[in-house]
Amino acid sequence: MTQLMDATSASQFTVREAVYELMREFGTQKIFGNPGSTELPMFRDFPDDFEYVLGLQEAVVVGMADGYAQATDKASFVNLHSAAGVGNAMGNIYTAFKNQTPMVVIAGQQSRSILPFDPYLSSAQPTELPKPYVKYSIQPARAEDVPLAVARAYYTAMQAPRGPVLVSVPVDDWDRPAQRLAARVVSTRVSPDAEVLALVGDALNAAHRPAFIVGASVDRDEAWSEVVQLTESHSAAVYVAPFASRCSFPENHPLFRGFLPASRERIVEQLAGHDFILMIGSPAFIYHTEGQGPYIPASAQLYQLTEDPEIASWAPVGTTAVGNIRSALCGLQERTKPNTRALPPELPCIAPAVATDPMSAAYVLQTIAQVRAPDDIIVEEAPSSRIVMHSYLPIVRPQSFYTMASGGLGYGMPASVGIAMGKPGKRVICVIGDGSTMYSPQALWSAAQQKLDITFVVINNAGYAAMKRFAGVFNFPADEAIQGTKLPGIDFIALAKAHGCPAIQVTSPADLADAIQQGLDTKGPMLIEAVVESGV
Ligand SMILES: Cc1ncc(C[n+]2csc(CCOP(=O)(O)OP(=O)(O)O)c2C)c(N)n1
């Protein structure tokens, strides 16, 4: 075990000891990683109170670290192997950036003295490699600066808007002497400007038909009760922002009015009739297709609450208050004047999904909704089933829904592992497409090794159905085969078992509820392959 010196013998610390001590003070004693030769000295005398959480591929490492950081509301620490490891991880680093997940990536680098010779497994431009999807990246000028660089990276990652950062550490730095560095208290939240908030509050009080559009930051800032209170005080209609990566409002609330699509024209259509639109913790707007015309209905004014000055700067119209979402909501609640608005028109009822053979994705999602407990956590990465999920698997509790904000596949399975680790005692249900499963299936191994209560429900529609559907946007005829979208011949049961995870295949709707229940009751992970109608 590492013998850590006390502050009086500070000069006898190594860089390694100083970094571990700093992490300990941050309250972070897990390192998610996949190691290589350029990091080995980082793990000399690995402290007993630390855990190295191995991922078998770097996409898995960063996905797990993202889930863990979100679940614990604190930056996670990651170890990647030089340029090759960062390269493999890049998809999920991009996702962590879009998710606003705080994460400190420590990337290995070759020894300083041989860097001029472009050595094996070095990183030529380590600070440029992850850009622009890190908030900060550095390779310290001297070994003794490493602890300070890690500290700065941590505070930057935790500062709103949160995100990943990278510190490249040459392998010979870890054994060198360094000063002990104490953790500091650094404020990470900024309150919105009272004058701008007053503008928003006055406009809200004067509105006849207000609409609130909630994004992931509400759930991130633990502001569910504040948003529900403001909604009820104003009889506002609540919509979910396009591609929101967390659920920020109870989807069974009488004022819930559905999900906005990522299309300009359709957003305008869906918000027709509202005179006041308040984006709460969400960009205005995330689009997935080209659009024309106005951004909001002509009758409406747009207002926005966001913690992200960048998001504030590119909103095409409207007034934005930048600052902490919960503080902003409390500020608006204080300004609320009594009103006599009528309730917004109700949503039409959805017909239940029926049991067909082969099953539909809707039936699978409806069955999950029947079997799960409201507190179970849903992690979703099943692109063509996401819209169906809105109707058949409502999310009703805070901190119980996670997906990626980026659109990059390979996140859901490892994120489920990190979330389950960060929320002990909770059950996680990962709803994932057959295609998405194959981007980072090694997460099954980590789930099994960590003995986590995760039920992976693979919706197997034999292909990339979302791609097939999206082809319609580009005017492909409905019967045209889309290249590279069929996925025959994958044995998901064998795949799971090869990673140490038990698995059941379900082909008949009659067997589905029992199989999912078995997954939920089983200690440790289980994969349920639900074979549904082909989507390609
Ligand atoms: C890293 C990455 N590669 C490719 C894509 C493009 N893509 C979007 S949806 C999709 C299909 C996913 O298939 P599956 O998980 O089976 O879900 P389905 O569409 O069938 O519901 C693909 C390949 C992507 N979004 N991210």
The ligand as a Tripos MOL2 file, in Angstrom:
@<TRIPOS>MOLECULE
LIG
   26    27     1     0     0
SMALL
NO_CHARGES

@<TRIPOS>ATOM
      1 C1        -21.2210    5.7810  -33.8820 C.3       1 LIG1
      2 C2        -22.3940    5.7950  -34.8090 C.ar      1 LIG1
      3 N1        -22.3050    5.1210  -35.9880 N.ar      1 LIG1
      4 C3        -23.3590    5.1060  -36.8330 C.ar      1 LIG1
      5 C4        -24.5170    5.7760  -36.5330 C.ar      1 LIG1
      6 C5        -25.6790    5.8290  -37.5260 C.3       1 LIG1
      7 N2        -26.8640    5.1320  -37.0080 N.ar      1 LIG1
      8 C6        -27.8890    5.7990  -36.4590 C.ar      1 LIG1
      9 S1        -29.1250    4.8270  -35.9970 S.2       1 LIG1
     10 C7        -28.3190    3.4570  -36.5290 C.ar      1 LIG1
     11 C8        -28.9620    2.1090  -36.4090 C.3       1 LIG1
     12 C9        -28.9530    1.5490  -35.0320 C.3       1 LIG1
     13 O1        -29.4620    0.2490  -35.0810 O.3       1 LIG1
     14 P1        -30.1810   -0.4240  -33.8630 P.3       1 LIG1
     15 O2        -29.4480   -0.1820  -32.6230 O.co2     1 LIG1
     16 O3        -30.4340   -1.8460  -34.2030 O.co2     1 LIG1
     17 O4        -31.5300    0.3460  -33.7030 O.3       1 LIG1
     18 P2        -32.7510    0.4830  -34.7410 P.3       1 LIG1
     19 O5        -32.4010    1.6150  -35.6360 O.co2     1 LIG1
     20 O6        -32.8680   -0.7990  -35.4670 O.co2     1 LIG1
     21 O7        -33.8820    0.7990  -33.8610 O.co2     1 LIG1
     22 C10       -27.0900    3.7810  -37.0820 C.ar      1 LIG1
     23 C11       -26.1300    2.8190  -37.6320 C.3       1 LIG1
     24 C12       -24.5310    6.5040  -35.3240 C.ar      1 LIG1
     25 N3        -25.5800    7.2290  -34.9700 N.pl3     1 LIG1
     26 N4        -23.4750    6.4570  -34.4780 N.ar      1 LIG1
@<TRIPOS>BOND
     1     1     2 1
     2     2     3 ar
     3     2    26 ar
     4     3     4 ar
     5     4     5 ar
     6     5     6 1
     7     5    24 ar
     8     6     7 1
     9     7     8 ar
    10     7    22 ar
    11     8     9 ar
    12     9    10 ar
    13    10    11 1
    14    10    22 ar
    15    11    12 1
    16    12    13 1
    17    13    14 1
    18    14    15 2
    19    14    16 1
    20    14    17 1
    21    17    18 1
    22    18    19 2
    23    18    20 1
    24    18    21 1
    25    22    23 1
    26    24    25 1
    27    24    26 ar
@<TRIPOS>SUBSTRUCTURE
     1 LIG1         1 GROUP 0 **** ****
